[in-house]
Amino acid sequence: MKIRVDQWTNFLGAIGAGLIVVGFCFILLWHDPLVFWNDDYELSVLPVFADVARSWSEGHWPLLSSCSWVCGNLAGEFQYGTFSVFVNAAVVLIWKFPLTFSQQAAALSITHLFALAIGAFLLARDRRFPVPLSIFVALVASLNGWIICWGATDWFGALGAFAWLPWAWWGAERALDRTRTKWRFLWPAPFVYLVVAGGFPYTVSMLALLLAWLSIKSVAQTRSIWSILPLGFGTLLGLGLSAPAWLALLDYVQGSARELQPASAHWQWIVPPTALPGLILPSWTVNWTDFSSRLMPHTATELACGLVAPVALIAGFVWRGRMLVLRLKWELILLMLVLLLAMLPTAGLFRWSFRWLPFFHLVLAICAAEALRSLYDSIRPGSPIPAIAALALVSLTVIVMSISRTGGSYAFPLTWIFLALASLWYLLEFSLRDSEFRQWIPAAITFLALLATYLCIPPNCGVPKYNLSQELLKPAPLDPGRLYLGIYPWAEQTYRIESKPQPVGQIVRPGSTSMWGQLRFINGYSPIRPAGVAREFAATIHGEIEPEMAEYLLNDQAGSDGELAQLGVDGIVVAREMDVAPQPASEWQLIVSTDEGRVFHRRSAPLAGVRSVTSIDSRPNEEFVSATISRINDSRNRVKVDLDVPSGDRPALLTFSRPYFRGYEARLGNQEFAVTSHRGLFPVVEVPAGLHGRLALTYRPYWLKWGSAAAIVCSLVVVLGFFAAISEAVRNRSLQRVSL
């Protein structure tokens, strides 16, 4: 009976923690309806997910996108959670409702924050924390400064993956619990899958560190390496379930533009040691190295954790240091290691070390909850030691801030609010000293401190906001039947609200915003940029073409036999800020001219998506015969075309107007043909003379075939193991009843 009561307590408490987080987010939305609508969410996340929802509604797996070449491989981009069941289900469901862009962003983020809060609550409950302290852990884990200011409002992939890290931790500890059944290896598998498939390499690194730490801890405590076998098997099952996701990333990151990032990027957004007082008072402002590798004053909002967590840990060390170290020695090692990683430069494909901060906040919350429990259990009732520590630390931080002039522009009124909250904590400790509600004080103060932080300090950390209207759902005045090249300046500076308060993007379509209107653009938002066109055209992350390259393409390669025609580009969009037009003028016609930009179309009919060419400059010494092409069916992941190649001694060469990625297969009946590329730009298929029939070009890379096979096998193991565990549990209960 007690087990059932505990299960109901955990269930209701977890839902309650999630609803508190949802309520917190609604308050932020009431204060600013656009709070979750910033930067990458506008140029990248939301338009891509609109394309994903459209893909599922059409019955296609959203591996590729026909709306962008630079961001054409959604699976290879990784950040969109292409293989995450939860991400895709949330997108499909949310896009069923008539919501505005900002409301869709809010719904998507709040859904994942809800899941994150529940996972953190369950993790805390399994550590025998009471419900109030477990809710405290959930609040810090899901509402800390980094998650709100970056994950929930800008880099959705970070939130989409991190939402499941506490769940993975919870499942991993259950797998290591030797008092559980032999089926305990099943616990971490689904959550390891959700973390990896969620779409953020940093969170995968966090998971790897967490699993290594848990394994070392288990071996040290049990003196047996066999103790980690259930965890190891469960982790392998999770990796198998997510195999298509990480295999796609490993495949497309090789040779991508991400490998070419400058060395200076590894020193950007490192947590400086001088910023650590921001854990107490988030208005603390010191120099951080920003995206431009410049030292700039930055408010430590990413370090915001609700005042209580750092105060409780410091108070625990001061008053019960030895006891706390004995209880938390492993967690403290992990806490310091993660903080160190956040303060060190990155290496390889990784950049911006402050991305370790959400993991730091989660571990800090666990340590702080243990410190609070130790203090409440060991000090005499009514002794307000944590509150005294809060008053002292906030006051000391304010004094140092005044002397060192690190208050920044948000010191008032946040400083006074934090002093008031510390005082309120002190008063509540006295007034509730004999009450059960005393343990709720840390959660309440944390909630109020975080709310005050985001109401006083804009949570978007200075990243751009764009005024993108719902009109972008309409393709007009552009033509969905044409392939466009967009020439526009750096979007972050040119189109942000401070520079362009009026609605923007209807002509230019910066980033991946073309996906809203189902328009086909070469441009697209892509951090990885696996498509060859991204490197060939010097495309930046946000989709801009470098000015020198833009002039070369429009002046020298826009003719009927130029490189743009080979790609199938029959539309040019030029922003008003750019003084360039496609040449020769006889080839192009000005269709639309507005304050935002100009639209040019080729005077001829739109170029076909599949063409038979007699020569191509990447194969200069070869001649090909012209084949007859008809009934082109150009879908997301496949192109089908009726083909008739004349008899003779020369083959036909087909070019496909879509970005080239490794993994295309071409078949005509039972015959398979090699798929090559024109300088890595678009697929090319050579078909022997005399053949005719229906040719299919299908995107089916090796990682999809092998990864899907691994996922299916692991899914069967998990499902069968799940039913076996249930059957065993039912049988054991029946035996217990018979024995009684």
Secondary structure, DSSP 8 states (H G I E B T S, - for coil): -HHHHHHHHHHHHHHHHHHHHHHHHHHHHHH-TTTT--HHIIIIIHHHHHHHHHHHHTT--TTB-TTBSTT-BHHHH-TT-TT-HHHHHHHHHHTTS---HHHHHHHHHHHHHHHHHHHHHHHHHHTT--HHHHHHHHHHHHHSHHIIIIITTT-HHHHHHHTTHHHHHHHHHHHT-TTS-GGGGGTTHHHHHHHHHTS-HHHHHHHHHHHHHHHHHHHHHHS-GGGGHHHHHHHHHHHHHTHHHHHHHHHHHTTSGGGG--GGGGGTT---GGGGGGGT-TT-EEEEE-TTS-EEEEE-GGG--TTHHHHHHHHHHHHHHHHHHHHHHHHHHHHHHHHHHHHS---TT---GGGGHHHHHHHHHHHHHHHHHHHHHHS-TT--HHHHHHHHHHHHHHHHHHHHT--GGGHHHHHHHHHHHHHHHHHHHHHTTTSGGGGGHHHHHHHHHHHHHHHHS-TTTT---B---GGGGS-TTS-TTSEEEEE---HHHHSBTTT--S---TTT--TTGGGTTT-EES----SS--SHHHHHTTB-TTS-B-HHHHHHHHHHS-STTSHHHHHT--EEEEETT-----S-GGGEEEEEE-SSEEEEEESS----SEEEES--TTSTT---B--EEEEEEE-SSEEEEEEE--SSS--EEEEESS---TTEEEEETTEEE-EEESTTSSEEEEE-TT-EEEEEEEE--HHHHHHHHHHHHHHHHHHHHHHHHHHHHHHHHHHHHHH-
